[in-house]
Amino acid sequence: MNEKYAPLFENVQLPNGAELKNRFVLAPMTHVSSNDDGTASDMEIDYMGKMSKDAGLAISAASNVTDLGKAFPGQPSAAHDSDIEGLKKVADAMKRNGAKAILQIHHGGAQALPRLTPGGDSAAPSPITLQSFDEHKAHDAREITDQEIGETVKAFGEATRRAVEAGFDGIEIHGANHYLIHQFVSPHFNRRTDKWGADRYLFAERVVDEVIKAKSEYAGNDFIIGYRFSPEEAETPGIKMEVTKELITRLAGKPLDYLHASLGNVHSKTRDGTYAGRERIELLHEWIGGRMPLIGIGSVFTADEALGAIEGGNLELIALGRALLLDYNFVGKIRDGREDEIANVFEPDRQDRYELPEPLWKQLYNGFYPLPRTDGQ
């Protein structure tokens, strides 16, 4: 290994004592490759094993905790005990080479696809009409009831139990990217007048508390709990950095093991408000104040970009998503001194090079993920 990259391969200890073998994280990516009922498919298991093999921390694709929360075709499920057998195979594949395997637990909320949910239903903090994922036209989401909110909170705890039984090393609560937990925090989605609207952080906190409770009942101290969030929204009104500061203040007081900022570019800057022009990751790291590691992600496609993100001092772990779709040996090539061999441009005429599940390959080919491409599309 070129010694300048040694900082990327330092061990990282999480607050609960769990130790990661390096600073690389496999980001959670929508692979649309589970069976139609959400159970694990053979191609999904193989894919997750390949993608996880060199990471210190590997996070699964978003897995729905209730049938009402299903937001993608081919989405993995953690909603039923019958899912556990397949989840065990996914966890085993992810852990095979020493990564800590994390199950990301999720509810689509307004973005749940009616064609995939019982009764064609979709529920959100407040009624809203929107177009999601691969839809050709918008759908209506109704207001989720108070009883359903309580049931959903408990479902996150039950999904945590299933993760423990399946052998995962931890879970990540998906509170980002305009899904249900994010929606409750957002003034764009949450216009309620009850307690869930008066305190827009309440639902997120209740979910975190339920997951912590499940850990105490079913797992050991070394079981990892992380939380993913989106720092800003483009909508007005929407989540601004001032809102996220309060969210982090609340989360940092919980026994979490990391926070994970969902960013399009790891060096992206705040749009407006008090903190306009400052890098989001710098602000987030400052607000966390060393209480737990921060994962950053976004437009890292080379060894030097990964190193620069770590050496910037504003994050402890760097997540890779699209970079690993282009070259799942990205981390191994840096470790082996072959960083100049990393493939970081998509070649649509070379399907054999990527070894991806067919549904995910089609997503890349059709431009679903923004990537540098040889065909210029």
Secondary structure, 3 states (H helix, E strand, C coil): CCHHHHHHHCCEECCCCCEECCCEEECCCCCCCCCCCCCCCHHHHHHHHHHHCCCCEEECCCEECCHHHCCCCCCCECCCHHHHHHHHHHHHHHHCCCCEEEEEEECCHHHCCHHHCHHHCCEECCCEEECCCCCCCCEEEEECCHHHHHHHHHHHHHHHHHHHHHCCCEEEEEECCCCHHHHHHCCCCCCCCCHHHHCCCHHHHHHHHHHHHHHHHHCCCCCEEEEEECCCCCCCCCCCHHHHHHHHHHHCCCCCCEEEECCCCCCCECCCHHHCCCEHHHHHHHHHCCCCCEEEECCCCCHHHHHHHHHCCCCCEEEECHHHHHCCCHHHHHHCCCHHHCCCCECCCCHHHCCCCHHHHHHHHCCCCCCCECCCC
